[in-house]
Amino acid sequence: MSLVDRAKNMILKPAEEWNVVADEPATVGGLFTGYAMILAAIPLVAAILFTGVFGITAAGLGGMGGGMMAMGVSAITTMAVIGYVLSLVTLYVMSIIVNAVSPSFNGKSDVVQSTKLMTYASTPTWVAGLVSWIPLLGGLISLAAIAYVVYLIYLGLQPVLGVPKEKVAGFTVVIVLIYIVLSLIVSGVIVGLLFSTFFSAGMMSGALTGA
C-alpha cells in the first residue's frame, strides 16, 4: 500500500485500517524510513518554507513585525531540523516503552507491532503540519490532530497488540501520560538548545560590535 493511501485510510477509516496494519509484515526500520521519516518532514518543510523563507507569523500577519523573522532563516531551519530529529527519537522511545508496558495490560510484547501502533497513530499530527504555520488556525488544527492521535491509539491497541477490550482505555491513558512526560523532556531540550543558540549569538554579536 502506498504511503498516501495508508495516511488517508488511517485518518478516514482507521478501524478498518488497523485490521489491515495488524497483519502486515513490517520491520522497525521500514516503518521509519518508509513512513515516519517522510511524513514527519511535513512540519519541518512547512516551518522552513512558510515561517523561515516567507516570514509568515502571527505578528507578521497582524502587521506588528516578524518576531520569528528576527531569528533568521538559518536559525529557524536549525530548530526545525532539531525538532524533526527529536520527534523521531520520541517516536522510537515511545514504541519501546509501549512494547515494555503492553504485557501489563495483557497485550503482546512485540516491538514491531508497538512501532506500527505509534507510527501510524502519529499520522494526523504530521499531516496537520501542512497548515501548522497558519496563525491560530494551525494551532487549533494541531490540537485537534493530537486528540485524534489518542483516538487512533485507542482503536489500534486491540487489533495491533491484542490488548483485551476492557483494558484498552486504561492502556491508552497510560500511553498519553508517558507521552506527556516525554514531550516535556524533549521540549526542555529544545528550549535549552534555543536559549544556548541565541545566548551564544548575542555574546558573539556583542563581542564583534564591542558592546
NORQUI-V887470 format. One record per residue. N is the residue number from 1. SS is DSSP state (@ for helix, = for strand, . for the rest). NEAR is the number of other C-alpha atoms within 12 Angstrom. D_FIRST is the distance of its C-alpha to the first C-alpha in Angstrom with 1 decimal. Layout:
# NORQUI-V887470
N:SS:NEAR:D_FIRST / N:SS:NEAR:D_FIRST
This chain:
# NORQUI-V887470
1:.:15:0.0 / 2:.:10:3.8 / 3:@:21:6.6 / 4:@:17:8.4 / 5:@:17:6.5 / 6:@:29:6.5 / 7:@:32:10.0 / 8:@:20:11.1 / 9:@:25:10.4 / 10:@:35:12.1 / 11:@:29:15.0 / 12:@:17:15.4 / 13:.:18:14.8 / 14:@:32:14.7 / 15:@:24:16.6 / 16:@:20:14.1 / 17:@:29:11.1 / 18:@:35:13.3 / 19:@:23:13.9 / 20:@:21:10.2 / 21:@:34:10.3 / 22:@:29:13.7 / 23:@:16:13.1 / 24:.:18:10.2 / 25:.:14:11.9 / 26:.:23:12.2 / 27:.:19:15.1 / 28:@:26:16.8 / 29:@:18:16.9 / 30:@:19:13.2 / 31:@:32:12.6 / 32:@:30:15.3 / 33:@:18:14.8 / 34:@:23:11.0 / 35:@:33:11.2 / 36:@:38:14.8 / 37:@:31:16.8 / 38:@:25:15.0 / 39:@:34:15.2 / 40:.:38:18.5 / 41:@:32:19.9 / 42:@:30:19.9 / 43:@:37:23.1 / 44:@:36:24.5 / 45:@:30:24.3 / 46:@:32:25.6 / 47:@:38:28.5 / 48:@:34:29.5 / 49:@:27:29.2 / 50:@:30:30.7 / 51:@:37:33.0 / 52:@:29:33.9 / 53:@:24:34.1 / 54:.:21:35.0 / 55:.:29:36.7 / 56:.:30:35.4 / 57:.:30:36.7 / 58:@:24:38.4 / 59:@:19:41.7 / 60:@:21:41.0 / 61:@:19:40.0 / 62:.:13:43.1 / 63:.:12:45.4 / 64:.:13:46.3 / 65:.:15:45.1 / 66:.:21:42.1 / 67:.:20:42.3 / 68:@:29:39.0 / 69:@:27:40.0 / 70:@:19:43.0 / 71:@:24:40.6 / 72:.:21:39.7 / 73:@:22:36.3 / 74:@:20:36.5 / 75:@:26:37.1 / 76:@:31:34.3 / 77:@:27:31.9 / 78:@:23:33.1 / 79:@:34:32.7 / 80:@:31:29.2 / 81:@:25:28.1 / 82:@:26:29.9 / 83:@:31:28.1 / 84:@:31:24.7 / 85:@:24:25.6 / 86:@:28:27.2 / 87:@:35:24.2 / 88:@:33:22.1 / 89:@:23:25.1 / 90:@:31:25.4 / 91:@:36:21.8 / 92:@:31:22.5 / 93:@:25:25.9 / 94:@:35:24.7 / 95:@:36:22.2 / 96:@:27:25.1 / 97:@:28:27.4 / 98:@:42:25.2 / 99:@:33:24.9 / 100:@:23:28.7 / 101:@:26:29.5 / 102:@:34:27.2 / 103:@:22:29.8 / 104:@:20:32.4 / 105:@:28:30.5 / 106:.:22:30.0 / 107:.:29:26.3 / 108:.:26:24.7 / 109:.:24:25.5 / 110:.:26:22.2 / 111:@:31:21.4 / 112:@:31:17.7 / 113:@:37:17.3 / 114:@:43:19.5 / 115:@:41:17.6 / 116:@:48:14.4 / 117:@:49:16.6 / 118:@:48:18.3 / 119:@:51:15.4 / 120:@:50:13.2 / 121:@:46:16.5 / 122:.:42:17.6 / 123:@:45:15.2 / 124:@:40:18.0 / 125:@:38:20.6 / 126:@:37:18.6 / 127:@:35:17.8 / 128:@:34:21.5 / 129:.:35:22.4 / 130:.:29:22.1 / 131:.:29:25.4 / 132:.:34:26.8 / 133:.:34:29.5 / 134:.:27:31.0 / 135:.:21:34.2 / 136:.:17:34.4 / 137:@:18:31.4 / 138:@:25:29.0 / 139:@:21:30.6 / 140:@:19:30.4 / 141:@:24:26.7 / 142:@:28:26.1 / 143:@:20:28.2 / 144:@:19:26.3 / 145:@:27:23.0 / 146:@:26:24.6 / 147:@:22:25.7 / 148:@:27:22.2 / 149:@:33:21.0 / 150:@:33:23.7 / 151:@:30:22.7 / 152:@:39:19.1 / 153:@:42:20.7 / 154:@:35:23.0 / 155:@:35:20.3 / 156:@:42:18.3 / 157:@:46:21.3 / 158:@:32:22.0 / 159:@:31:18.6 / 160:@:41:17.5 / 161:@:42:21.0 / 162:.:31:23.0 / 163:.:32:25.5 / 164:.:24:28.0 / 165:@:20:27.9 / 166:@:16:31.4 / 167:@:22:30.5 / 168:@:30:27.3 / 169:@:23:29.4 / 170:@:22:31.5 / 171:@:34:28.7 / 172:@:33:27.1 / 173:@:20:30.5 / 174:@:24:30.9 / 175:@:37:27.6 / 176:@:26:28.6 / 177:@:18:32.0 / 178:@:23:30.8 / 179:@:29:28.5 / 180:@:18:31.5 / 181:@:16:33.7 / 182:@:23:31.3 / 183:@:25:30.7 / 184:@:16:34.5 / 185:@:18:34.9 / 186:@:25:32.3 / 187:@:21:33.9 / 188:@:16:37.2 / 189:@:19:36.1 / 190:@:24:34.9 / 191:@:19:38.1 / 192:@:17:40.1 / 193:@:20:38.5 / 194:@:23:39.0 / 195:@:18:42.6 / 196:@:17:43.3 / 197:@:20:41.9 / 198:@:21:44.1 / 199:@:15:47.0 / 200:@:15:47.0 / 201:@:17:46.6 / 202:@:17:49.5 / 203:@:16:51.7 / 204:@:15:51.0 / 205:@:13:51.7 / 206:@:13:54.9 / 207:@:11:56.0 / 208:@:10:55.5 / 209:@:9:57.4 / 210:.:9:60.0 / 211:.:9:59.3
